[in-house]
Each structure stands twice: as C-alpha cells, then as structure tokens.
C-alpha cells in the first residue's frame, strides 16, 4: 500500500491506484545519442520488471534508418520474459504491424499526429492519412488478438504549427472510433501542456469516447509534466506513461526533452495516497544504473535526492 503522509487525510484527492506504463525502452532510448546493445536493453527491462511494472513499451517497429536505436526490435522482443507483463510495441504502418504480430507482442500503440506538418515529419503521412491508417491497423491488430491503443500525438501543441485546438483533437477522437480502441492516449509530445489543457482534453475525450480508458503521455520539457500528470489522475486517468530516469524525447521534434521520470512520478503518486504496485528502491537502483549505461546523469530527481522519510534520519 502507498505511504500517505499524515497531512493527507482524504483519499478523494487522488484515486486509490493507477497503472504506470513504462516507456523508457522505447520512447526513452529512441532519443538518446548512445545506442545501447540488445543485452544492455534487456538488463534495463529486467530492472523494470523487477520493480513491479506490468505494462512496458518494449520497442518500436520502425525503419532502422529513421530510428537506429530501435533497429533490434525483433531481438529484444524474442528475449522478453513472458507471462507477468503486457508488452507493447509502437507501430506506424502496415509493415510495422506485421513485425509486431510476428514478434508476439501483447499490445500495439498506433500513433495519429494532431498536426499535418509534424505527422509528415514523424511518419510520412498527413493527419487524415494517419486516421485511415489507424482504422486499418487497429482492425488487423484486434483480429490478431492484440490490444490496441490509439495515441493522439502533439495533442497539446505542435513544434511546427503551434497551438493545436481542442476541437481538432476531439475530431480525431471521433474519427478514430470507427474501429474502437482498447484505450486512448493523449500525448504532450513536446512538453508544452499545462493542467488547464489536460482538463479541456479530458472533457473532449469523455464527450467523444465516453467510457473509454484514458491514458496520458507527458514530457517534462517545460517542467509542467508532473502537474499535468496529477491533474490527469484527478480526472480519472486509467494509466500514466513514464520513463525511467526521465530520459527520452522525439527525434523528429526540435527541443523535445524527456518524459516524466518513473521514479519521480511514483513519489508524487505514493505521497498522494495512490498505489502503483511499484517498488521504489528497485526503480532508484535502475535509474542510477541507466545513467551508467548512457554515460550521463539522468534527469530524474529521486535517484539523487533519495526517499523521504529516509531510512535513517540524521541526528539534530
């Protein structure tokens, strides 16, 4: 059970539990200059499983020339420990879905970008073409027994076109319901969002896709990711994406820095009375080890500051 500080007396502040979807093996590593070998990626994944994370985005099935960090998608998939975890793969086209099905993953995350310019740069299609592609891929994936998530990327803003109206996101949600997903994800791909936008987009999702589980993907580029995550949680989020150490970003979006850090999100949720089923000590060890793998200090704070209260308080 979560540790709730004595100053927090009501569980109405946040739901009692939420699922953290771990994305560091995919969204985290895809924007890192260091290309980790398959064996090192699997060590990272072992840390995540040991920490208790049970939905993990393990890789993406994209062209290796576009995202060389994901060139070993099949090798990673073949070595994943099966049974306890629902393994997710990102797919952007028919070939990617073919590969994900052949690799035996449990879920696919299919992206529709909310702006045309970013959509063309990210996956070579217009937004309208992305919607059509979603409906084709989702049916095939569902027929193959995979769970499906449609992610509306750049839902909070586009690095090339600027503001993305809520009405545009609402229209995409409506049009992506021809083949019903198992889950909708709304992504602040470049980290420009604020809590007021979370509220507006949650209202749009409830209106256009009532009863659909809602997952949120926040980057912390402008230091608003955790405020957005807490707002989404209070609005009934079923899942929140996070990346160990706070690594990540999008290689096709200028200045898009990392996701909110899994260990920091855990701290925020746990101290707010929300259970995630995750072991923070293993997360902290994993974040420190990830920094060693990448040869850098990861952005997450908890691996440096430590848990509170500490196991031993210093003497006065």
Backbone torsions as a table, in degrees:
resi	resn	phi	psi	omega
1	UNK	NA	152.1	-179.0
2	UNK	-69.4	154.2	172.7
3	UNK	-87.5	118.3	179.4
4	UNK	-106.7	122.0	178.4
5	UNK	-58.2	152.2	-176.5
6	UNK	-62.7	-22.9	179.9
7	UNK	-74.7	-14.7	178.7
8	UNK	-99.4	116.4	-172.7
9	UNK	-115.8	-8.0	-176.4
10	UNK	-125.3	130.2	176.9
11	UNK	-76.9	-2.6	-179.9
12	UNK	-73.5	-13.4	179.7
13	UNK	-63.3	-43.3	178.0
14	UNK	-138.5	160.2	172.1
15	UNK	-61.0	163.3	-177.4
16	UNK	-74.9	-22.2	-179.2
17	UNK	-154.6	159.1	175.8
18	UNK	-156.9	154.4	177.7
19	UNK	-93.2	129.6	169.4
20	UNK	-92.5	124.1	174.4
21	UNK	-96.5	115.5	-176.1
22	UNK	-84.3	126.6	-175.5
23	UNK	-120.5	7.5	-175.6
24	UNK	-62.1	-35.8	179.4
25	UNK	-66.1	-18.8	179.6
26	UNK	-113.2	-75.9	-176.1
27	UNK	-65.6	-29.1	177.2
28	UNK	-68.5	-56.6	-173.5
29	UNK	-74.2	-22.4	-173.5
30	UNK	-65.6	-20.3	-177.8
31	UNK	-107.2	7.2	-179.8
32	UNK	-89.2	140.0	178.9
33	UNK	-68.7	-30.1	-179.9
34	UNK	-79.4	122.8	176.4
35	UNK	-90.8	111.2	-178.8
36	UNK	-81.4	139.8	174.3
37	UNK	-68.0	160.4	-177.3
38	UNK	-54.7	-43.6	-177.9
39	UNK	-60.3	-37.1	179.6
40	UNK	-72.0	-38.2	174.9
41	UNK	-60.1	-40.6	-179.5
42	UNK	-68.7	-31.5	173.5
43	UNK	-63.7	-43.3	175.7
44	UNK	-58.4	-46.7	-178.6
45	UNK	-62.8	-37.4	176.9
46	UNK	-60.5	-39.8	176.6
47	UNK	-60.6	-43.0	-177.4
48	UNK	-65.2	-42.8	178.4
49	UNK	-65.3	-43.1	179.9
50	UNK	-63.2	-28.5	178.8
51	UNK	-75.2	-12.2	178.4
52	UNK	101.5	6.3	177.4
53	UNK	-72.2	132.6	-171.5
54	UNK	-121.3	0.4	166.7
55	UNK	-130.8	116.6	-173.8
56	UNK	-132.7	126.1	174.2
57	UNK	-83.1	103.7	-167.3
58	UNK	-83.4	-31.0	-174.4
59	UNK	-167.8	178.5	171.6
60	UNK	-132.0	143.6	-178.0
61	UNK	-100.4	77.2	-177.8
62	UNK	-123.5	169.4	-177.6
63	UNK	-67.1	129.0	-176.5
64	UNK	-62.5	-23.6	177.0
65	UNK	-72.6	-27.2	178.2
66	UNK	-80.7	-42.0	-179.5
67	UNK	-134.6	83.8	-175.0
68	UNK	-62.8	-22.4	178.7
69	UNK	-64.3	-20.0	-177.8
70	UNK	-106.3	18.1	-175.7
71	UNK	-65.9	-19.9	-177.2
72	UNK	-101.8	31.8	-175.2
73	UNK	-54.7	-44.3	-178.8
74	UNK	-67.3	-40.2	-179.6
75	UNK	-65.3	-42.3	176.4
76	UNK	-62.4	-47.5	-177.2
77	UNK	-60.5	-39.7	-177.5
78	UNK	-64.4	-25.6	-175.2
79	UNK	-100.8	2.3	-177.4
80	UNK	-67.7	136.4	174.8
81	UNK	-70.4	124.6	-174.5
82	UNK	-99.7	152.3	173.1
83	UNK	121.8	-57.6	-175.8
84	UNK	-86.9	-27.9	-169.6
85	UNK	-112.0	143.1	170.3
86	UNK	-92.4	113.2	-173.7
87	UNK	-92.2	131.0	-174.2
88	UNK	-113.7	139.8	172.2
89	UNK	-124.8	138.9	174.6
90	UNK	-83.6	133.7	176.2
91	UNK	-132.5	145.2	-177.4
92	UNK	-120.5	-8.5	-176.3
93	UNK	-159.6	180.0	-176.7
94	UNK	-60.3	-44.3	-179.9
95	UNK	-62.5	-40.2	177.7
96	UNK	-62.0	-40.7	178.4
97	UNK	-66.4	-41.6	176.1
98	UNK	-53.2	-45.5	-177.9
99	UNK	-67.5	-41.0	-179.8
100	UNK	-64.7	-41.2	178.0
101	UNK	-64.4	-45.7	-179.9
102	UNK	-63.1	-31.1	-179.1
103	UNK	-78.2	-9.4	175.5
104	UNK	76.3	28.9	177.9
105	UNK	-73.3	163.9	-176.0
106	UNK	-92.1	-29.4	-176.2
107	UNK	-140.0	155.4	169.1
108	UNK	-126.3	142.0	175.4
109	UNK	-108.4	116.5	-175.9
110	UNK	-112.7	128.8	-169.9
111	UNK	-102.2	131.7	167.7
112	UNK	-119.0	120.6	-176.3
113	UNK	-89.9	136.7	-171.8
114	UNK	-76.1	-13.2	178.0
115	UNK	-123.0	144.5	-176.5
116	UNK	-65.2	-43.1	-176.1
117	UNK	-62.7	-48.2	-179.7
118	UNK	-67.0	-36.6	178.7
119	UNK	-60.6	-44.3	-179.9
120	UNK	-66.1	-37.8	179.6
121	UNK	-73.4	-34.9	-175.3
122	UNK	-79.8	-41.6	-174.0
123	UNK	-142.3	10.2	171.2
124	UNK	74.3	22.5	178.2
125	UNK	-135.3	159.3	168.6
126	UNK	-75.4	168.7	176.7
127	UNK	-62.2	-43.2	179.3
128	UNK	-60.3	-42.9	177.1
129	UNK	-63.8	-34.5	177.7
130	UNK	-64.8	-38.6	176.9
131	UNK	-63.7	-46.6	178.6
132	UNK	-60.5	-41.2	179.7
133	UNK	-64.7	-42.1	176.8
134	UNK	-54.8	-49.2	-176.2
135	UNK	-63.3	-34.9	176.5
136	UNK	-70.9	-48.1	-176.8
137	UNK	-66.6	-39.7	-177.5
138	UNK	-62.6	-41.0	178.7
139	UNK	-64.6	-44.9	179.1
140	UNK	-62.3	-42.8	-179.2
141	UNK	-64.7	-43.8	179.2
142	UNK	-63.2	-42.0	178.1
143	UNK	-61.9	-29.5	179.7
144	UNK	-85.5	-0.5	176.4
145	UNK	90.5	10.6	178.3
146	UNK	-93.5	142.1	171.1
147	UNK	-74.4	151.0	-174.8
148	UNK	-125.2	139.4	170.4
149	UNK	-121.7	131.1	168.6
150	UNK	-100.6	121.2	176.9
151	UNK	-101.8	122.8	172.6
152	UNK	-89.5	101.0	-177.3
153	UNK	-81.9	155.7	-177.4
154	UNK	55.2	33.5	-178.3
155	UNK	-70.0	-20.0	-177.8
156	UNK	-101.3	-12.9	-178.7
157	UNK	163.4	153.5	-176.8
158	UNK	-116.6	137.0	-180.0
159	UNK	-68.5	-15.1	-176.1
160	UNK	-110.5	-32.0	-177.2
161	UNK	-108.2	-9.9	178.7
162	UNK	86.3	-135.5	-174.9
163	UNK	-61.8	141.8	173.8
164	UNK	-113.1	112.9	-177.5
165	UNK	-62.2	144.0	176.6
166	UNK	-57.2	-36.4	-178.6
167	UNK	-61.9	-33.3	178.4
168	UNK	-68.2	-42.0	177.8
169	UNK	-64.7	-41.4	178.4
170	UNK	-60.0	-41.9	178.5
171	UNK	-62.3	-41.1	178.8
172	UNK	-65.4	-40.6	177.5
173	UNK	-60.8	-41.0	179.4
174	UNK	-65.4	-43.8	-176.7
175	UNK	-73.9	-23.0	178.6
176	UNK	-86.6	7.6	-179.6
177	UNK	-96.4	3.2	176.2
178	UNK	-58.8	-40.7	169.0
179	UNK	-115.2	109.5	-170.4
180	UNK	-66.9	127.9	175.9
181	UNK	-77.3	166.3	170.3
182	UNK	-79.7	-18.1	-174.5
183	UNK	-163.2	146.0	171.9
184	UNK	-109.1	136.5	173.4
185	UNK	-120.0	134.2	175.7
186	UNK	-110.5	123.5	-169.2
187	UNK	-115.7	128.2	168.3
188	UNK	-92.4	77.8	-168.2
189	UNK	-61.7	-31.1	-176.5
190	UNK	-113.7	7.3	173.3
191	UNK	68.3	47.7	177.7
192	UNK	-110.1	-7.9	-170.1
193	UNK	-74.9	159.2	175.1
194	UNK	-133.0	163.4	-175.9
195	UNK	-54.6	-34.7	179.4
196	UNK	-60.4	-35.0	176.6
197	UNK	-70.0	-36.2	176.7
198	UNK	-58.8	-45.0	179.4
199	UNK	-60.8	-47.0	-177.7
200	UNK	-64.4	-41.5	-179.9
201	UNK	-71.3	-36.0	176.3
202	UNK	-62.9	-40.3	176.4
203	UNK	-61.4	-42.9	179.9
204	UNK	-63.9	-41.2	180.0
205	UNK	-65.6	-40.5	178.5
206	UNK	-64.6	-34.6	-178.8
207	UNK	-73.4	-43.2	-173.5
208	UNK	-89.6	-24.5	-178.2
209	UNK	-138.9	64.4	-175.0
210	UNK	-60.4	134.9	178.1
211	UNK	81.5	-4.9	-178.4
212	UNK	-77.0	130.7	175.0
213	UNK	-56.5	135.2	-174.2
214	UNK	-118.1	122.6	179.6
215	UNK	-112.5	147.1	-175.9
216	UNK	-125.9	144.1	-176.9
217	UNK	-129.8	110.9	-174.8
218	UNK	-119.1	134.1	167.9
219	UNK	-99.9	153.6	-173.4
220	UNK	-107.0	32.1	-173.3
221	UNK	-56.1	-39.2	-178.6
222	UNK	-115.0	23.9	173.2
223	UNK	64.4	28.9	177.1
224	UNK	-112.2	0.7	-172.3
225	UNK	-61.5	-39.3	-176.4
226	UNK	-75.8	-36.1	173.5
227	UNK	-62.2	-40.1	177.8
228	UNK	-65.5	-40.8	-179.8
229	UNK	-63.6	-43.2	180.0
230	UNK	-66.0	-38.4	176.9
231	UNK	-63.0	-45.7	178.5
232	UNK	-60.2	-40.4	179.1
233	UNK	-61.7	-44.8	-179.6
234	UNK	-66.6	-19.5	178.2
235	UNK	-94.8	7.9	173.2
236	UNK	98.5	23.0	177.7
237	UNK	-53.7	137.1	175.0
238	UNK	-87.5	-25.4	-178.3
239	UNK	-154.3	150.4	176.6
240	UNK	-128.9	129.4	175.5
241	UNK	-78.5	147.6	173.8
242	UNK	-157.4	160.6	-176.8
243	UNK	-128.3	127.1	-179.5
244	UNK	-52.3	132.0	178.6
245	UNK	76.6	-7.6	-177.4
246	UNK	76.1	21.8	-179.8
247	UNK	-80.3	162.7	171.4
248	UNK	129.0	-165.6	-175.0
249	UNK	135.9	-179.1	-179.7
250	UNK	-115.4	123.5	-179.1
251	UNK	-66.4	-11.8	-178.3
252	UNK	-108.1	9.8	178.4
253	UNK	-123.7	116.6	-179.3
254	UNK	-58.1	133.9	173.5
255	UNK	64.2	19.3	176.8
256	UNK	-82.5	108.1	-178.7
257	UNK	-92.1	-166.8	-165.7
258	UNK	-69.6	167.2	174.6
259	UNK	-71.4	166.7	169.0
260	UNK	-60.8	144.7	-174.2
261	UNK	-80.7	135.7	-177.5
262	UNK	-58.7	-44.9	-177.4
263	UNK	-68.0	-36.1	178.1
264	UNK	-71.2	-38.9	175.9
265	UNK	-63.2	-42.6	177.1
266	UNK	-54.9	-46.4	-178.1
267	UNK	-60.2	-46.4	179.5
268	UNK	-59.9	-45.9	-177.8
269	UNK	-69.2	-45.8	-176.6
270	UNK	-62.6	-44.9	-179.8
271	UNK	-70.6	-13.5	176.4
272	UNK	-96.2	4.2	176.6
273	UNK	87.6	20.2	-177.3
274	UNK	-112.6	125.0	-177.2
275	UNK	-86.4	137.9	177.2
276	UNK	-119.1	-9.8	-177.1
277	UNK	71.8	19.8	-174.3
278	UNK	-111.9	142.3	179.8
279	UNK	-90.4	113.2	-175.2
280	UNK	-68.8	-31.9	-179.5
281	UNK	-63.3	-40.2	178.5
282	UNK	-68.7	-38.6	176.7
283	UNK	-60.4	-45.7	-178.5
284	UNK	-62.9	-45.2	177.5
285	UNK	-60.1	-41.3	-179.3
286	UNK	-65.7	-38.9	178.9
287	UNK	-65.0	-40.8	178.2
288	UNK	-65.3	-42.0	178.8
289	UNK	-66.1	-37.0	178.1
290	UNK	-61.4	-40.2	176.2
291	UNK	-59.6	-39.5	177.3
292	UNK	-65.3	-41.1	179.0
293	UNK	-59.0	-40.8	-175.1
294	UNK	-90.2	-9.0	-179.1
295	UNK	69.1	35.4	-177.6
296	UNK	-152.6	173.7	172.1
297	UNK	-93.7	123.4	-178.2
298	UNK	-72.3	154.2	-176.3
299	UNK	-67.9	-26.1	-176.8
300	UNK	-55.7	148.9	-174.0
301	UNK	-96.2	-31.9	-170.5
302	UNK	-66.4	-31.3	-179.9
303	UNK	-68.9	-16.6	175.8
304	UNK	-99.2	-41.8	-176.2
305	UNK	-79.8	-32.3	-178.4
306	UNK	87.4	169.8	-179.1
307	UNK	-73.0	158.3	174.0
308	UNK	-134.7	135.7	-6.6
309	UNK	-69.6	149.5	179.0
310	UNK	-67.7	161.0	-179.5
311	UNK	-59.7	-36.0	177.2
312	UNK	-130.1	120.5	177.9
313	UNK	-80.9	138.8	177.6
314	UNK	-65.8	150.1	179.5
315	UNK	-70.7	148.9	-176.6
316	UNK	-69.4	NA	NA
